């Protein structure tokens, strides 16, 4: 019974090491990179109403902003400056839920 327990423990340990070795090759996202990409995304997709995230974005839509953020993370914070101009598919005027200014 003791040798069976040792072989199971050894098998488990080797499996853990193998899984750890496979995942260590992936790049990890640091807090600094997340902050940088979040700031770049906020600049590329500014809020329609500052301080009110529910108001939406002045440029583009949520899906475009998320794609921009993921692209920023994938390229380690190096994205082109015109990222906010390509996802401008959301209608911007005549929303019946808003008051005219």
N, C-alpha and C positions, 0 to 999 in steps of 0.2 A: 504494500500500500504506500509505503514511503517513496519508493522509486517512481510510482505512478504519479504521485503528487508533485515530485520534483520535475518530472517530464512535462506535466501540464503547466507548472509554474514557469518553466523554461520556455515553453511554447508561447505562453502569454507574454512573457517579457520580450521575446524576439519579435512577436507581432507588434507590440507597442513601439519598439525601436524602429521597425520597418515603416510603420505608419508615421512616426515622427520624422523620419528621414525623408519621406515623400513630401510632407507638407512644409518642411523647412526651406525648400527651394522657392516657394512662392514669396513674392515680395509682400511685406506687411505695410499696412497703412498707418502712418504715425499721426499723432494728434496735430502736429505742426502742419502736415500735408493736408489733413482734413480742414483745419482752420483756413489755410491758404486757399484751398479750392472753394470753400464756403464763401470767402470774401470775394473771390473772382466771380463766382456764380451770382452773388448779390449785386456786383457791379454790372455784369452782363445782362441780368434780368432784374432790374430794380423794382421794388414794390410799387404798386399803383398808389397806395396810401401809406406813407412811412409809419411804422409802428403797428400796422394792422395787417398781419399775414393773411387774414381771410379775404382781404380786398383783391388779392391776386397780383399778377405781375403787369407792369406797364408794357413790357415786351414779351411776346411769346406766351407759352403756357407751361404748366407744371411738368408735362412730359419732356418738353424741350430743355427745361432747366435741369431736370434730373439727368438727362442724357449729357448735358454739358458738364455737370458735376462728375459723372462717371468717367467721361473722357479726360477730365482734369486729373482724376485719381490715377487713371491708367497711364497717363503721360507724366506722372510725378510733378504735377503743377505747371507744366509747360503747355499752355493752350494759346491758340491765336486770339487776337483781341476782338475779332468780328463774330464771336460765337453767339452773341445775343441777337444778331440780325437774321439768322437763318431759320429759326423756329417761330416766326411771327405769324402763326396760322390762326390764332384766336381772334374772334371779332372784337373790335375795340369800342365800337359805338353803339348807341341805342339799346342799352340794356334796360328792360322795364323795371328791374329791381333797384335802380339807382335814381337819385334826384338830379335834375339838371342843375348845372352850376351857373 
